[in-house]
Amino acid sequence: MYNPVDAFLTKIITNYGIDSFTLRYAICLLGSFPLNAILKRIPAKRVATKCCFIISMSLFYLFGVLNLVSGFRTLFISTMFTYLISRFYRSKFMPHVNFIFVMGHLAINHIHAQLLNEQTLTTVDITSSQMVLAMKLTSFAWSYYDGTCTSESEFNDLTQHQKSRAVKGHPTLLKFLAYAFFYSTLLTGPSFDYADFDSWLNCEMFRDLPESKKPLRRYHPGKRRQIPKNGKLASWKVLQGLAWMVLSTLGMKHFPVKYVLDKNAFPQRSFMFRIHYLFLIGFIHRFKYYAAWTISEASCILCGLGYNGYDPKTQKIRWDRVRNIDIWTVETAQSTREMLEAWNMNTNKWLKYSVYLRVTKKGKKPGFRSTLFTFLTSAFWHGTRPGYYLTFATGALYQTCGKIFRRNFRPIFMREDGVTPLPSKIIYDLIGIYAIKLAFGYMVQPFIILDFKPSLMVWGSVYFYVHIIVAFSLFLFKGPYAKQVTKFFKSKQPKEIFIRKQKKLEKDISTSSPNLGDILKAKMDHEKGKAPEENEMNLGIPPIELGNWDNAKEDWDDFCNDYKDWRNKNGLEIEEKNFARAFERFKQEFSNATSDSNERVRKMSFSGYSPKPISKKEQ
């Protein structure tokens, strides 16, 4: 089928030698800004008009600019599955079934792109858009389940974040397609929750904004737009994104990845040169993510979706609702955890609230099961290339090692209160930043190269030095001499020295003064029985906590017992009935929508649908 837009772009590419991928993606990223200037001026009450505008622009991108007809089909299949199953399948397993289908569909396309498509740096691929869509669809299924299908006690057990994102009513098909195919974030993200999108679409998120901060309408004197002005901030973000884009292009030109794959030239360099060259490769490859995420964030800010509240004290507006990257923190982080939390922030939230906390058994803390599922989901979400798994597995080991070093070394540079830093802590901070940057430059090479043997070859060119350091550290702090090593480092920590002196003093008092001694003895016994609790959510790349492996069998036994209980309660038969009921509901509604009755019914509008909470019998 003839595509005039594609033909025009192909002519430009041929005549001027412009890279196809860069030109088409630049049009989609930068073209969103004039479109958002139009979108934000559509009256707040015209929700259907906004949705039609959003969908039509996304179709123009997919069919016209990118010429991805099959790509649209891929996104549409996942979108309609989530819409239909969340609408008609009333079961506590609905979010799980949806998650398996959406992630399975994504995995199939990852495999297809890897094995059957010839992937190059200029290939326009739909899987990146599908990755963003997978986050939106799976989080919507959980949000809708939280809002309509949970009991009061179950709802109270949710986190505050999950409660605030709960969806109380099923959206119309038009609104849901607008959410799934929002053109500003269609290609590169960021992902966002449906509750935020609905609040923005209806302009409810701007209720806390004073009327004086809302701009006057040019052609309607006396009336104000709901979305405040933000053009300067959006422009500044765009300039940053373009700068990162230029730096990325120049950096890749002067420091190519192919140099580390040169078996003759690269190994001839000194070891210090090689490890720092790997750092530069990783550093430069972050620029393209900075560019894409900063520009897409600017687009969301311009249309108002980035609005995150008004502070009456400072009289300033926050625009970080869909922020996906904290560049300064990434580049200056003193710990692995801090760096990972500042990177791809919305994916981290998705992994936490849609995976990590969802697979945790009710009444228990996240353990081995949560860590394992989070790790596997993160890996499968990125793709099936071996390089991803090499990076994630090494990253998990390194994060574990980083926690050990931080727990044992950092207190040495803190005062007795454990909070106030000593003057020498600046040395610890600088060494920590330097070590993290070198280590990440090493670990991300497979993520960049993707293939198995070349990745190992690059690691081998620097003698697998990070793996050796991690292995030695784990042996030192988790091996047969762990107690002696830990004791040695604690002896150098001001806080531990103070605690030991305090306890010695209390012990002396307890033996010399019977009355006061009983009180101090009870205090000491209480503190001895207390264990420090660490309930950290390790995002994206969870650390491999060696203690969690002891709980693996327990988690497996719990899973088996839960499955047996479900089978004994005829769970399979109940779910078969739930699927049958879902199909009957779909047929009934489709029949009503297409019947030739005297009433005026719009075909497939579904606008009159009002979902009901799941009854206990249907579960």
ZAMARGU-4260 file (C-alpha; in steps of 0.2 Angstrom, whole numbers, plus 5000, padded with zeros to 4 digits):
<rodrens>
0) 5000/5000/5000 | 5007/5017/4995 | 5012/5028/5010 | 5015/5046/5004 | 5023/5051/5021
5) 5035/5036/5020 | 5039/5040/5002 | 5043/5058/5006 | 5054/5053/5021 | 5063/5040/5010
10) 5066/5053/4997 | 5074/5065/5010 | 5085/5050/5017 | 5091/5046/5000 | 5095/5063/4994
15) 5104/5070/5010 | 5111/5053/5017 | 5102/5055/5033 | 5100/5040/5045 | 5082/5033/5043
20) 5081/5028/5061 | 5087/5045/5068 | 5076/5055/5056 | 5060/5046/5060 | 5062/5045/5078
25) 5067/5063/5079 | 5051/5068/5070 | 5040/5058/5082 | 5049/5065/5098 | 5050/5083/5092
30) 5034/5083/5083 | 5025/5080/5099 | 5028/5098/5105 | 5017/5107/5092 | 5004/5093/5094
35) 5004/5096/5113 | 5002/5114/5111 | 4985/5110/5102 | 4980/5096/5114 | 4982/5107/5130
40) 4970/5120/5122 | 4956/5108/5119 | 4943/5112/5132 | 4943/5102/5148 | 4925/5095/5145
45) 4929/5088/5128 | 4937/5072/5134 | 4931/5062/5118 | 4939/5075/5107 | 4956/5074/5116
50) 4955/5055/5115 | 4952/5055/5096 | 4966/5068/5094 | 4978/5057/5104 | 4974/5041/5095
55) 4974/5049/5077 | 4992/5057/5081 | 4998/5040/5086 | 4991/5031/5071 | 5000/5045/5060
60) 5016/5041/5069 | 5014/5022/5067 | 5007/5021/5049 | 5014/5037/5042 | 5031/5041/5049
65) 5037/5024/5055 | 5028/5014/5042 | 5025/5000/5055 | 5008/4992/5051 | 5013/4976/5059
70) 5019/4986/5074 | 5002/4993/5076 | 4994/4976/5076 | 5006/4970/5089 | 5002/4984/5101
75) 4983/4983/5097 | 4983/4964/5102 | 4990/4967/5119 | 4979/4982/5122 | 4963/4974/5117
80) 4967/4958/5127 | 4970/4969/5143 | 4954/4979/5140 | 4943/4964/5137 | 4950/4952/5151
85) 4949/4966/5164 | 4932/4971/5159 | 4924/4953/5158 | 4935/4941/5168 | 4930/4943/5186
90) 4942/4933/5196 | 4957/4936/5208 | 4968/4929/5195 | 4963/4942/5182 | 4979/4952/5184
95) 4990/4937/5184 | 4983/4930/5168 | 4984/4947/5160 | 5002/4949/5166 | 5007/4932/5158
100) 4999/4936/5141 | 5006/4953/5140 | 5024/4948/5145 | 5023/4932/5135 | 5017/4942/5119
105) 5032/4954/5122 | 5044/4939/5124 | 5038/4931/5108 | 5042/4948/5099 | 5059/4949/5107
110) 5063/4932/5101 | 5056/4936/5084 | 5066/4952/5083 | 5082/4943/5088 | 5081/4927/5077
115) 5071/4931/5062 | 5074/4950/5059 | 5090/4957/5054 | 5093/4970/5068 | 5104/4985/5064
120) 5107/5002/5072 | 5095/5009/5059 | 5081/4997/5061 | 5065/5004/5067 | 5058/4991/5079
125) 5041/4990/5088 | 5047/4980/5104 | 5053/4996/5113 | 5036/5003/5111 | 5029/4986/5117
130) 5040/4987/5132 | 5032/5003/5137 | 5015/4997/5134 | 5018/4981/5144 | 5021/4992/5159
135) 5005/5002/5157 | 4994/4987/5153 | 5000/4976/5168 | 4999/4991/5180 | 4981/4995/5174
140) 4975/4977/5177 | 4982/4978/5195 | 4975/4995/5198 | 4958/4990/5191 | 4958/4975/5202
145) 4963/4985/5217 | 4949/4997/5214 | 4934/4986/5211 | 4939/4968/5216 | 4947/4968/5233
150) 4938/4967/5250 | 4940/4982/5262 | 4953/4972/5272 | 4963/4968/5257 | 4962/4986/5251
155) 4969/4992/5267 | 4983/4980/5266 | 4989/4989/5250 | 5003/5002/5250 | 4998/5021/5249
160) 5005/5021/5231 | 4994/5007/5226 | 4978/5014/5234 | 4981/5031/5226 | 4982/5022/5209
165) 4967/5011/5211 | 4954/5012/5197 | 4936/5012/5203 | 4927/5011/5186 | 4931/5003/5169
170) 4935/5016/5156 | 4927/5017/5139 | 4936/5009/5124 | 4940/5026/5117 | 4948/5032/5133
175) 4958/5016/5136 | 4965/5017/5118 | 4970/5035/5121 | 4979/5029/5137 | 4988/5015/5128
180) 4993/5025/5112 | 4997/5041/5120 | 5009/5048/5106 | 5021/5058/5117 | 5027/5042/5126
185) 5023/5029/5113 | 5041/5026/5107 | 5052/5029/5122 | 5041/5031/5137 | 5040/5035/5151
190) 5026/5024/5157 | 5013/5031/5169 | 4997/5024/5178 | 4980/5025/5171 | 4974/5035/5187
195) 4986/5049/5182 | 4981/5049/5164 | 4962/5050/5169 | 4965/5064/5181 | 4975/5073/5168
200) 4962/5070/5154 | 4948/5077/5165 | 4959/5091/5172 | 4956/5085/5190 | 4974/5085/5194
205) 4975/5104/5193 | 4962/5107/5207 | 4975/5112/5219 | 4982/5125/5208 | 4976/5143/5212
210) 4966/5152/5199 | 4979/5165/5197 | 4991/5153/5191 | 4980/5147/5177 | 4982/5156/5160
215) 4968/5166/5153 | 4960/5160/5136 | 4965/5171/5122 | 4948/5170/5113 | 4937/5169/5128
220) 4941/5184/5140 | 4937/5180/5158 | 4940/5161/5156 | 4955/5152/5161 | 4964/5136/5155
225) 4966/5122/5168 | 4984/5118/5162 | 4997/5131/5168 | 5010/5138/5157 | 5026/5128/5156
230) 5034/5132/5139 | 5050/5138/5147 | 5053/5123/5157 | 5049/5111/5142 | 5060/5121/5131
235) 5075/5120/5143 | 5072/5101/5144 | 5072/5100/5125 | 5088/5109/5124 | 5096/5097/5137
240) 5089/5082/5127 | 5097/5089/5110 | 5113/5092/5119 | 5114/5074/5125 | 5109/5069/5108
245) 5124/5078/5100 | 5136/5072/5114 | 5130/5054/5111 | 5133/5055/5092 | 5151/5063/5094
250) 5155/5051/5108 | 5151/5036/5098 | 5161/5042/5084 | 5177/5045/5094 | 5175/5031/5106
255) 5167/5016/5095 | 5162/5000/5103 | 5170/4990/5089 | 5187/4995/5096 | 5185/4984/5112
260) 5181/4970/5100 | 5197/4972/5091 | 5207/4957/5097 | 5224/4964/5090 | 5223/4982/5095
265) 5213/4983/5112 | 5223/4970/5122 | 5239/4979/5118 | 5234/4994/5128 | 5238/4995/5147
270) 5226/4988/5159 | 5222/5005/5166 | 5218/5012/5149 | 5206/4997/5145 | 5196/4998/5161
275) 5194/5017/5159 | 5189/5015/5140 | 5175/5003/5146 | 5170/5016/5158 | 5169/5029/5143
280) 5159/5017/5133 | 5146/5015/5146 | 5146/5033/5150 | 5143/5038/5132 | 5130/5025/5129
285) 5119/5033/5143 | 5118/5049/5133 | 5105/5042/5121 | 5094/5037/5135 | 5096/5054/5143
290) 5091/5062/5127 | 5076/5052/5124 | 5069/5052/5141 | 5073/5071/5144 | 5064/5075/5128
295) 5049/5064/5131 | 5048/5071/5149 | 5047/5089/5141 | 5033/5083/5130 | 5023/5077/5145
300) 5027/5093/5154 | 5021/5104/5140 | 5004/5095/5138 | 5002/5095/5157 | 5004/5077/5161
305) 5020/5080/5171 | 5011/5091/5184 | 5014/5085/5201 | 5006/5098/5213 | 5007/5116/5219
310) 5017/5121/5234 | 5008/5136/5242 | 5024/5140/5253 | 5036/5142/5239 | 5022/5146/5226
315) 5031/5134/5214 | 5024/5120/5203 | 5031/5103/5203 | 5033/5095/5185 | 5041/5078/5190
320) 5026/5066/5189 | 5033/5056/5175 | 5051/5060/5177 | 5061/5044/5172 | 5079/5049/5175
325) 5089/5059/5188 | 5105/5062/5178 | 5114/5071/5192 | 5111/5057/5205 | 5115/5043/5192
330) 5132/5051/5189 | 5136/5056/5207 | 5128/5041/5216 | 5139/5034/5230 | 5130/5017/5231
335) 5123/5005/5218 | 5106/5006/5225 | 5106/5025/5224 | 5111/5024/5206 | 5099/5011/5201
340) 5084/5020/5209 | 5088/5036/5199 | 5089/5026/5183 | 5073/5022/5173 | 5063/5027/5188
345) 5046/5023/5181 | 5051/5005/5177 | 5058/5003/5195 | 5041/5008/5201 | 5032/4996/5190
350) 5044/4982/5195 | 5041/4986/5214 | 5022/4988/5213 | 5017/4976/5200 | 5029/4962/5203
355) 5039/4963/5219 | 5025/4967/5231 | 5012/4957/5221 | 5020/4940/5222 | 5023/4942/5241
360) 5012/4930/5251 | 5000/4940/5262 | 5006/4942/5280 | 5024/4940/5275 | 5038/4951/5270
365) 5046/4950/5252 | 5059/4937/5251 | 5067/4925/5239 | 5051/4923/5229 | 5049/4942/5226
370) 5067/4944/5222 | 5068/4930/5209 | 5052/4935/5200 | 5058/4953/5200 | 5074/4948/5193
375) 5066/4937/5179 | 5053/4950/5175 | 5066/4963/5173 | 5077/4952/5162 | 5063/4946/5151
380) 5056/4963/5149 | 5072/4970/5142 | 5074/4955/5130 | 5081/4938/5126 | 5098/4943/5121
385) 5112/4934/5132 | 5120/4951/5135 | 5105/4957/5146 | 5107/4942/5157 | 5126/4943/5159
390) 5123/4961/5165 | 5109/4958/5177 | 5117/4943/5185 | 5133/4952/5187 | 5124/4967/5193
395) 5115/4957/5206 | 5131/4950/5213 | 5139/4967/5213 | 5124/4975/5222 | 5126/4962/5236
400) 5144/4966/5237 | 5141/4985/5237 | 5129/4983/5252 | 5142/4973/5261 | 5155/4987/5258
405) 5143/5001/5263 | 5138/4992/5279 | 5156/4989/5284 | 5166/5004/5277 | 5155/5019/5278
410) 5153/5019/5297 | 5171/5021/5299 | 5170/5039/5291 | 5155/5044/5302 | 5155/5051/5320
415) 5148/5042/5335 | 5130/5046/5331 | 5132/5037/5315 | 5124/5052/5305 | 5137/5066/5306
420) 5151/5063/5293 | 5169/5065/5298 | 5180/5077/5287 | 5188/5061/5280 | 5171/5055/5273
425) 5174/5065/5257 | 5188/5053/5253 | 5176/5039/5255 | 5163/5047/5244 | 5175/5051/5230
430) 5182/5033/5230 | 5165/5026/5230 | 5159/5037/5215 | 5175/5032/5206 | 5173/5013/5210
435) 5155/5013/5205 | 5158/5021/5188 | 5172/5009/5184 | 5162/4994/5189 | 5146/4999/5179
440) 5157/5003/5164 | 5163/4985/5165 | 5146/4977/5169 | 5136/4986/5155 | 5147/4980/5141
445) 5136/4964/5138 | 5121/4976/5138 | 5128/4986/5124 | 5136/4972/5114 | 5121/4959/5117
450) 5130/4944/5111 | 5137/4930/5122 | 5155/4927/5116 | 5160/4945/5112 | 5154/4950/5129
455) 5165/4937/5138 | 5179/4942/5126 | 5178/4960/5132 | 5177/4955/5150 | 5192/4944/5147
460) 5202/4958/5140 | 5202/4966/5158 | 5204/4949/5166 | 5186/4948/5174 | 5193/4960/5187
465) 5175/4965/5194 | 5170/4947/5195 | 5186/4943/5205 | 5184/4958/5217 | 5166/4952/5220
470) 5170/4934/5223 | 5185/4939/5235 | 5173/4951/5244 | 5159/4938/5246 | 5172/4925/5252
475) 5179/4938/5264 | 5163/4944/5272 | 5152/4928/5270 | 5165/4914/5271 | 5173/4905/5285
480) 5182/4920/5292 | 5167/4932/5291 | 5165/4935/5310 | 5183/4939/5312 | 5183/4951/5297
485) 5167/4960/5302 | 5173/4961/5320 | 5189/4970/5313 | 5180/4983/5304 | 5167/4986/5318
490) 5182/4989/5329 | 5187/5004/5318 | 5169/5012/5318 | 5167/5027/5330 | 5148/5022/5333
495) 5153/5004/5338 | 5167/5010/5349 | 5155/5022/5358 | 5142/5008/5360 | 5155/4996/5367
500) 5160/5009/5379 | 5142/5013/5384 | 5138/4995/5387 | 5154/4992/5397 | 5149/5007/5408
505) 5131/5000/5410 | 5137/4983/5414 | 5149/4990/5428 | 5134/5000/5435 | 5122/4986/5435
510) 5134/4975/5445 | 5138/4989/5458 | 5121/4997/5460 | 5107/4983/5462 | 5092/4995/5459
515) 5098/5004/5444 | 5107/4988/5438 | 5090/4979/5436 | 5084/4993/5424 | 5100/4993/5414
520) 5100/4974/5413 | 5082/4974/5406 | 5087/4987/5394 | 5103/4977/5388 | 5092/4961/5386
525) 5079/4970/5376 | 5093/4978/5364 | 5101/4961/5363 | 5085/4953/5357 | 5082/4966/5344
530) 5088/4963/5326 | 5089/4976/5313 | 5076/4974/5300 | 5081/4978/5282 | 5066/4978/5270
535) 5074/4986/5255 | 5066/4985/5238 | 5080/4982/5226 | 5074/4989/5210 | 5077/4982/5193
540) 5093/4972/5198 | 5089/4964/5215 | 5105/4959/5225 | 5108/4941/5228 | 5106/4940/5247
545) 5114/4924/5252 | 5102/4922/5267 | 5087/4922/5256 | 5093/4906/5248 | 5089/4898/5264
550) 5071/4903/5262 | 5069/4897/5245 | 5063/4880/5250 | 5051/4888/5262 | 5044/4899/5248
555) 5043/4884/5237 | 5034/4874/5250 | 5022/4888/5253 | 5018/4889/5234 | 5015/4870/5234
560) 5003/4871/5249 | 4994/4886/5241 | 4992/4876/5225 | 4985/4861/5234 | 4973/4871/5244
565) 4967/4879/5228 | 4965/4862/5219 | 4956/4855/5234 | 4943/4869/5234 | 4940/4865/5215
570) 4949/4881/5210 | 4952/4875/5192 | 4933/4871/5190 | 4929/4888/5197 | 4941/4897/5185
575) 4934/4888/5170 | 4916/4894/5175 | 4923/4912/5177 | 4930/4911/5160 | 4914/4904/5153
580) 4905/4918/5162 | 4917/4931/5155 | 4913/4924/5137 | 4895/4925/5140 | 4896/4943/5146
585) 4906/4948/5131 | 4893/4940/5119 | 4879/4948/5128 | 4887/4965/5127 | 4892/4963/5109
590) 4875/4957/5105 | 4867/4972/5113 | 4879/4984/5105 | 4875/4978/5087 | 4857/4974/5089
595) 4844/4984/5078 | 4833/4990/5093 | 4823/5005/5093 | 4835/5013/5106 | 4849/5023/5099
600) 4865/5013/5103 | 4882/5017/5097 | 4891/5002/5091 | 4905/4995/5102 | 4905/5011/5113
605) 4903/5001/5129 | 4900/5018/5137 | 4885/5011/5148 | 4896/4998/5156 | 4898/4999/5175
610) 4908/4985/5182 | 4903/4976/5198 | 4915/4970/5212 | 4918/4952/5212 | 4907/4942/5224
615) 4916/4929/5234 | 4906/4915/5225 | 4914/4920/5209 | 4931/4918/5216
</rodrens>
